């Protein structure tokens, strides 16, 4: 079996795992990268290199801050304040 067939099989398996949604998405992604390295489809640096990207780190940070703002109720308070100031007008 060629490397192209192996990578296509891995792709289909992990696409099913994404759709099935029994594993957390981050776990599925890292597991998929590890399987690609184990089966020799790509090397370690190619599979995991982009996780250290500044864009990925920034996105993760923004998601953490957004979740914290929502969990503390600050987002709701700011939303209510904006509604009060704009008096319900979408244009304002």
N, C-alpha and C positions, 0 to 999 in steps of 0.2 A: 504494500500500500504506500502510495506516495505521500509526501508531506502536504500536498494540496488537499488530498482526500482527508487526511487526519485533521487538518485545520478546519475543513468544512464540517466534519463530524463534531469537533469541539464547539464550533460556532453554533450548530443546531442544538446541541445539548444545553449549552448555556443560554441560548435564546429561550428554550423551554423552561429553564430554571428562572429566568427573569419573568416570564409570563405566569408561571406557577406561583411565584412569590412566597414560597415557604421559607426560604433563607433570606436574611437581610441583603439588600442590594450590594452593600459594600463587601460582604462576605462572598457573594457570588462573583463579583469582579476580581477580587484577589485570588479566589480559587481558580477562576478561569485563566488568570495570568500564570499561576503556578502550574496548572495543567499544560499550558502551552510550552513552558520551560521544560517540564518533565518529559514531554513527548518530543522535544527537540524542534519544535516549530519555530521558536525564536530564542535568542539568548536572554539572560537575566536582565541586562541593561535595557534591551529593547522593550521587554515586557513590563518592567517596573520603573523605568527611568522617568516617566512623566509624572509619577506620584510626587516627586520632589520639585515639580515646577512651581514657580511663584504664583502663577494663576490658580493652580489647584489649591495651594495653601490659602490664598486670599479668599477663594470661594468657600472653603471650609470655615474659615474665620467669620465670614459674613453670615453663613448659615447658623453658626453657634450664637452669634450676637442677636440675630433675628429671633431665634428660638427663646433666648433668655428674655428679650424684650416682650415677646408674646406671653411667656409663662408668668412674668411678674405683673402683668396687667398694664404695663406702660403703654403698649400699643393701643389698647382700648381707651385709656385716658387721653392720649393724644388724638385719637379718632373722634372721641366725644367733644374735645375742645375745638377741633376743626369744624365739626358740625355746628357747634354753638356759634362760632365766629361767622361762619358762612350762612347761618340761619337756614340751613337745608338747601341752599342754592348750589347746584352742580357747577354753574358757571363761575361763581366766586371761588 
